[in-house]
Amino acid sequence: MYKKDKKIYTKQGFSFTSQKIKNSNFIHINTNQIISIGTNLIPFLEHDDANRALMGSNMQRQALSVKKKEKPKIETGMEIEIAKNSQSTIKARRTSFIEFVSTKKIITNYFNQNFNKFITFSYNKKIKNKISTFSKIKLNPFKRKLYLLENNRKSNQNTFVKQETNLKKGEYIKKGQVIADGISTHQGQLALGRNVLIGYISWEGYNFEDAIIISKKLIDQNIFTSLHLKKYKTFVINEKNEEVRAEI
């Protein structure tokens, strides 16, 4: 919460000045607030055709997370904010250090604020032999925090859900930092696809509207391969005409 006596930069008439917050009447809104999140992800939106921007923003809702995802090389600044506010990622609740990392869990160590209170209380009470007292009760100035990673789950759209992290033991993390990526994020940023080199050329007349030709390399190297999970049921009938149900 801002202090009322704090000075901020303001605009008065046609000049820019600085004055206290309590003397300010209005604030400017960000231009990104007038468009949706999907539209905010389109680079150089002001130079794009309105119909193309409309199709692009709607198609992003149908995007599938690929197996080998990458961060976009051209960003708009919304990729980090979307990843932080996504429920598919895990954010650090406290500023701490990484104690243990695996594919299933993350354990962090953060400073116990009650430790200073206990030291102050002990000093005020004039407890003798504080060192021996601390050794008896084994008071640890650090606390542990456990984060469980979600693995091998099917979403409502039959896509493969998995959380993974790039952190290492002993690494320092801040409060609010993304410590585990979801199915559509990479290194704490939104990542829905891959960065590929594209060239539009006319080739034997195959250049009508949205018809394009792609390289076989994209298929051989699984560039845009996505993982899906689906459950099937089948019935096996034995010779005695007894129906046996088997699930796959």
LUMPATOR-656684 format. One record per residue: residue in one letter; x, y, z of N, C-alpha, C in turn. Coordinates in steps of 0.2 Angstrom, whole numbers, plus 2048, in hexadecimal, padded with zeros to 3 digits. Atoms other than C-alpha are relative to their C-alpha. Last residue first. Layout:
N
AXYZXYZXYZ/...
END
This chain:
248
I7F97FE8037E0704796801807802/E7FF7F98017D16FD79F8078017FE/A7F97FE7FF7CB6EB79E8018077FE/R7FE7F98027BA6E57A0807801802/V7FB7FE7FB7B66D279F8028077FE/E7FD7FA8027A66CC797805803805/E8007FC7FA7A36BA7998038067FE/N8057FB80279F6B17887FF804807/K8068027FC7A86A178F7FA8067FF/E8048058047B56A47817F97FE803/N7FC8078007BB6B47887FB7FB7FD/I8048057FF7B46C67848037F97FF/V7FE8068027BF6D57867FC7FA802/F8038067FE7B86E67878037FA7FD/T8028058047C16F67857FE7FA803/K8038077FD7C370678E7FE7FC7FA/Y8048048057CE7157887FE7FA804/K8028067FD7D67237937FB7FC7FB/K8078028007DE73178B7FF7F9802/L8028067FC7EF73A78E7F87FF7FF/H8078007FE7F67477827FF7F9803/L8028067FD80874D77E7F9800803/S8037FF7F980C75A7727FE7F9802/T8048067FD8187597637FE802807/F8077FE7FE81C76A75B7FC7FA803/I8007F97FD82F7687597FA802803/N8057FF7FB82F7557587FF807803/Q7FD7FE7F98407547507FA802805/D7FB8057FE83974A740803802807/I8038077FE82975473F8067FB803/L8047FF7FA8317667407FC7F9802/K7FC8007FA83F7607347FB801807/K8018077FD83275B727804800806/S7FA80480183176E7237FF7F9804/I7FB8007FB8207767228067FB7FF/I7FC80780181677B713805801806/I7F97FF7FF8087897168037F97FF/A7FC8078027F678A711807801800/D7FC8037FA7EF79971B8037FA7FE/E8037FE7F97E97A470C8057FD805/F8067FD8007EF79B6FB7FE801808/N8007FA7FC8017996F97FA803801/Y8038017F98047886F2801806804/G8077FE7FF80678E6E07FD7FE806/E8048038058167856DC7F9801801/W7FC80680281F78C6EC7FA7FC7FC/S80580480581B79E6F08047FA7FD/I7FF7FF8078257A46FF7FB7FC7FC/Y8068018048227A77128028017F8/G8007FC8068317A471C7FA7FF7FC/I80580180583179E72E8018057FA/L7FE7FB80583F79B73B7FB7FF7FA/V7FE80380683879274A8018067FB/N7FE7FB80583779775C8037FD7FA/R7F980080182D78A7658018067FB/G7FD80380681C78976D807800800/L80580480381178E77C8027FD7FA/A7FD80380681E7957887FB7FB7FD/L8058048058187A17958047FE7FA/Q8047FC8058267A67A17FC7FC7FB/G8047FB7FD82D79F7B17FD8057FB/Q7FC7FC7FD83B7957A97FC806803/H7F980280082F78D79D805805803/T7FB7FB7FE81C78E79E8077FD800/S8007FA80580E785796805805802/I80080380780E77479E8018057FB/G80680480281377B7AF8017FD7F9/D8037FE8068247827B57FA7FB7FF/A80180680482A7807C77FB8027FA/I7FB8057FF83378E7D17FE7F97FD/V80380680382979D7CB8067FB801/Q7FD80380682F7AB7D67FD7FA7FE/G8047FF8068227B37E28047FE7F9/K8078017FF82E7B47F07FC8027FA/K8047FB7FD8407B37EA7F97FF801/I8067FF80384B7A47E77FD806804/Y8047FB7FD85D7A17EB7FA8027FC/E8027FA8048657917E47FB804804/G7FC7FA7FE86D7857F07FE8067FD/K7FF8007F98677757E7804806802/K7FB8047FE8627797D5801801808/L7FC7FE7FA8537807CD8057FB802/N7F980080284D77B7BC804803805/T7FC7FA7FE83C7757C18078007FE/E7F98017FF82E7697BB804807801/Q7FC7FA7FD81C7687BB8077FE801/K7FA8017FC81275C7B0803806802/V7FE7FB7FB80175B7A88067FE804/F7FC8037FB7FE751798803806805/T7F97FF8017EF75778E8047FE806/N7FD8068027DE74F78E8088017FF/Q7FF8008077D575F78E8047FB7FD/N8078018037CF75D7A08008007F8/S8047FB7FF7E175A7A57F97FF7FD/K8047FE8067EA74A7A77FB806801/R8078007FF7F77477B47FD8037F9/N8048058038097417B37F8800802/N7FD80480581174C7C07FB7FB7FD/E80680480380C75A7CC8037FD7FA/L8007FF80781B7617D77FA7FB7FD/L8018068038197627EA7FF8017F8/Y8047FF8068217717F27FF7FA7FC/L80180680582776F8047FB8027FA/K8067FF80382D77E80F8007FB7FA/R80180380783A77C81C7F98017FD/K80680480183E78882A8007FD7F9/F80280180784F79082F7FA7FB800/P8027FA8038557978407FD8007F9/N7FD7FF8078547868477FE8067FE/L8037FB80485178585A8048017FA/K7FF8018078587758617FC8047FC/I8068008048507768728017FF7F9/K8058057FE85F77087B7FA8007FC/S7FE80780286C7798707FB7FB803/F8028018078627898728027F97FE/T8078018018637888857FE7FF7F9/S8028077FE8757848857F97FF7FF/I7FD80480587979487B7FE7F8802/K80480180686E79E8858027FB7FB/N7FE80680487779A8957FC7FF7FA/K7F980180086D7A68A08027FA7FB/I7FF8077FF85C7AC89B8087FF800/K7F98017FC85B7BF89E8017F8801/K8018047FA8487BF89A8077FF803/N8047FC7FB84B7CD88E7FF7FD806/Y7FB7FB7FD8597C38857FC805805/S7FB8037FC84E7B4883805805803/F8038027FA8407BE87C8047FD805/T8027FA7FD84B7C686F7FD7FF807/I7FA7FD7FD8527B686A7FF806804/F7FE8047FA8417AE869806803803/K8047FE7FA83B7BD85E8027FC806/N7FE7FA7FD84A7BB8537FC802806/F7FA8017FD8467A9850803806803/N8018007F88347AD84D8067FE803/Q8007FA7FC8397B383C7FF800807/N8058007FB83F7A28367FF807804/F7FF7FE7F984A7A48277FA801804/Y8017F97FF84679A818801802807/N7FF7FD7F984B7898127FF807800/T7FC7FA800844781802801801808/I8007FE7F983E76F7FE804806800/I7FB7FB7FF83876B7EC800802807/K8017FB7FA82E75C7E8806805800/K8068017FC82B74E7DB7FF806805/T8058008058387507CD7F9800804/S8018068048457547DA7FA8017FB/V80480080684C7637E38007F97FD/F8008068038537657F57FB8017FA/E7FD8057FC8597747FF8007F97FC/I8028078028557827F48047FB804/F7FB8048048577937FD7FD7F97FE/S7FC8067FC84A79F8038057FD7FB/T7F980080283F7AE7FF8047FB804/R7FC7FC7FC82D7A88038078007FD/R8047FC7FB81E7A27FA804804805/A7FD8007F982779C7EB7FD804805/K7FC7FA7FE81C79A7DC8037FF807/I7FF7FF7F981678A7D4805806802/T7FA7FF7FD80F78A7C3800800807/S7FB8068028007827BB807801802/Q8018067FB7F478E7C48047FA7FF/S8028068037FB79D7B97FF7FA806/N8078007FD7FD7AE7C27FD7F97FD/K8007FF7F98107AD7C17F97FF802/A7FD8067FD8107A67AF800800808/I8058068018047B37A98037FA803/E8057FF7FC80F7C17B07FB7FA800/I7FE8027F981F7BA7A97FA801804/E7FF8077FF8177B97978027FE807/M8068037FC80F7CA7988027F9801/G8007FE7F981F7D47947FB7FC804/T8047FA7FF81C7D4781800802807/E8058007FA8297C877C7FC806800/I8037F98008337C476C7FA800805/K7FB7FB80083E7B576F7FE8077FF/P8007FC8068307AB775805804800/K8037F97FF83479E7838008047F9/E7FB7FB7FF83678C77D7FD807802/K8027F980082C77C77E806805801/K7FA7FC7FF83276B77A7FF8077FF/K7FB8047FC82376077D806804802/V7FB80580381776D7768047FD805/S7F97FF7FD8097767808047FA7FC/L7FE8067FC7F9777775808800802/A7F98028017F27887708017F9804/Q8008078037DF78976E8077FD800/R8048047FB7DE7997798007F97FE/Q7FB8017FA7EC7A076E7FC7FC805/M7FC8068017E179E75F8047FE806/N8048067FF7D57AB7658037FA7FF/S8028007F97E27B97677FC7FA802/G7FB8027FC7E97B57567FF7FF808/M7FF8078017D97B674D8057FD805/L8058037FD7D57C77558007F87FF/A7FF8007F97E67CD7517FA7FC804/R7FB8057FF7E47C873F8027FF808/N8028068017D47D173E8057FA801/A8058017FB7DB7E17457FD7F9800/D8077FF8037EA7E173A7FB7FE806/D8048068037FA7E27447F98027FE/H7FF8008078057F27477FD7FA7FC/E8027FA8037FE7F67588018007F8/L8078008018007E475D7FD8067FC/F8017FA8058137E575B7F88007FE/P7FB7FA8008147D47657FE8057FA/I7FE7FF8078047CA7688058067FF/L7FA8048028047C477A8028017F9/N7FA7FD7FE7F97D377F8067FC7FF/T7FE7FB8057EB7CC774806804802/G7FE8038067EA7BC77E8038057FB/I7F98037FF7EA7C578E8027FD7FA/S8008067FC7DB7D07898077FE800/I8018068047DB7E27838017FA805/I8067FF8057D77F378C8007FA7FC/Q8068027FC7E37EF79B7FA8007FB/N8018078017F37EF7907F97FE803/T8038018067F280278E7FE7F97FF/N7FC8038057F68047A07FC7FE7FA/I8018088017EB80F7AA8057FE7FB/H8008038077F08217AF7FF7F8800/I7FA8048027EC8277C17FF7FD7F8/F8018058047E08347C78067FD7FE/N8078028017DE8407D57FF7FA7FC/S8028038077EF8427DC7F97FE800/N8027FB8057F284D7EB7FE7FE7F9/K8067FE7FE7F283E7F77FD8067FC/I8058058028008367ED7F9803802/K8028057FB80C8457F07FA7FC7FD/Q8047FD7FB81384F7E17FE7FA805/S8008057FB81F84D7D37FC803806/T7FD7FE7F981E8577C37FF7FA805/F7FF8067FC81B8547B0803803807/S7F98007FD8148637A68007FA805/F7FB80380580586479A807800802/G8017FC8067F78667A78047FD7FB/Q8047FA7FE7FE85E7B78008057FA/K8017FB80580684D7B47FA805801/T8077FF80380C8437C28008057FB/Y8007FB80581C83B7C97F98007FD/I80080480681A8347DA8008057FA/K8017FC80781D83B7EB8017FB7FA/K7FB80280581A8307FB7FF8047FA/D7FB7FA80080F83A8088067FE7FB/K8037FA80380082E8058058067FF/K8017FA7FB80A81F8087FE8067FD/Y7FC7FA8018078117FB7FE805806/M8047FA800800800800804806800/
END
